[in-house]
Amino acid sequence: MTLQINHRPEAGRIEANVENNLCYIEYRLDSTVMHVLHTIVPAAVGGRGIAGKLTDYALDLARENGWKINPVCSYTAAYFKRHPEHRDLSAA
């Protein structure tokens, strides 16, 4: 599945529209720490790896900007546990 992901820094969101369902990561940037607050994928399009792709995008964005990630969101925290290769980005 090809996913068109958009970064909306003014809204503190990383978004994708899948079959008219808004999927997003909500975050707050505090200096050089990206606090990932929520990962939302509606049930209608769940189970397709969308949350993982949004999280990968957030990690790439953080790495490109020299940010650390505080995984407030339970999905993001679990993602770090499943993908130890990204733990260098964790601010927690």
C-alpha positions as CSV (number, residue, x, y, z in Angstrom):
1,M,0.0,0.0,0.0
2,T,1.3,3.4,-1.0
3,L,0.5,6.0,1.6
4,Q,0.6,9.7,1.0
5,I,1.8,11.2,4.3
6,N,1.7,14.9,5.0
7,H,3.4,16.8,7.8
8,R,1.4,19.7,9.2
9,P,3.7,21.3,11.7
10,E,1.2,24.2,12.3
11,A,-1.3,21.6,13.6
12,G,1.3,19.3,15.3
13,R,0.2,16.4,13.0
14,I,1.5,13.9,10.6
15,E,-1.5,12.8,8.5
16,A,-2.7,10.4,5.8
17,N,-6.1,10.1,4.3
18,V,-7.0,6.5,3.6
19,E,-10.4,5.9,2.0
20,N,-11.7,9.1,3.4
21,N,-10.5,8.2,6.9
22,L,-8.1,10.6,8.5
23,C,-5.2,8.7,10.1
24,Y,-2.7,10.8,12.1
25,I,-0.1,11.2,14.7
26,E,-0.5,14.1,17.0
27,Y,2.6,15.6,18.6
28,R,3.9,18.6,20.5
29,L,7.4,19.9,19.8
30,D,9.2,21.2,22.8
31,S,12.6,22.6,21.8
32,T,14.3,19.4,20.4
33,V,11.8,16.9,21.8
34,M,8.9,15.6,19.8
35,H,6.2,14.5,22.3
36,V,4.1,11.9,20.4
37,L,0.7,12.2,22.0
38,H,-1.6,10.1,19.9
39,T,-1.6,7.7,17.0
40,I,-5.1,7.5,15.5
41,V,-6.1,5.0,12.8
42,P,-9.9,4.5,12.4
43,A,-11.1,0.9,12.7
44,A,-12.4,1.0,9.1
45,V,-8.8,1.1,7.8
46,G,-7.0,-0.6,10.7
47,G,-4.8,-3.6,10.4
48,R,-3.0,-2.4,7.3
49,G,0.2,-1.1,8.8
50,I,-0.8,2.5,8.6
51,A,0.2,3.4,12.2
52,G,3.6,1.9,11.6
53,K,4.1,3.9,8.4
54,L,3.1,7.1,10.2
55,T,5.5,6.3,13.0
56,D,8.3,5.6,10.6
57,Y,7.6,9.0,9.0
58,A,7.7,10.6,12.5
59,L,11.0,8.9,13.3
60,D,12.5,10.0,10.0
61,L,11.4,13.6,10.6
62,A,12.9,13.5,14.1
63,R,16.2,12.1,12.8
64,E,16.4,14.7,10.0
65,N,15.8,17.6,12.5
66,G,18.0,16.3,15.3
67,W,15.0,15.7,17.6
68,K,14.4,13.1,20.3
69,I,11.0,11.5,20.7
70,N,9.1,11.2,23.9
71,P,6.7,8.3,23.3
72,V,3.7,9.4,25.3
73,C,1.4,7.5,23.0
74,S,1.2,3.8,23.9
75,Y,1.6,2.7,20.2
76,T,4.8,4.7,19.9
77,A,6.2,3.3,23.1
78,A,5.4,-0.2,21.9
79,Y,7.0,0.6,18.5
80,F,10.3,1.5,20.2
81,K,10.2,-1.9,22.1
82,R,9.6,-3.8,18.8
83,H,12.2,-1.8,16.9
84,P,15.3,-1.3,19.0
85,E,17.2,0.1,16.1
86,H,15.4,3.4,16.7
87,R,15.9,3.6,20.4
88,D,18.6,6.2,19.9
89,L,15.8,8.6,19.1
90,S,14.0,8.0,22.4
91,A,14.0,10.8,24.9
92,A,12.3,8.6,27.5
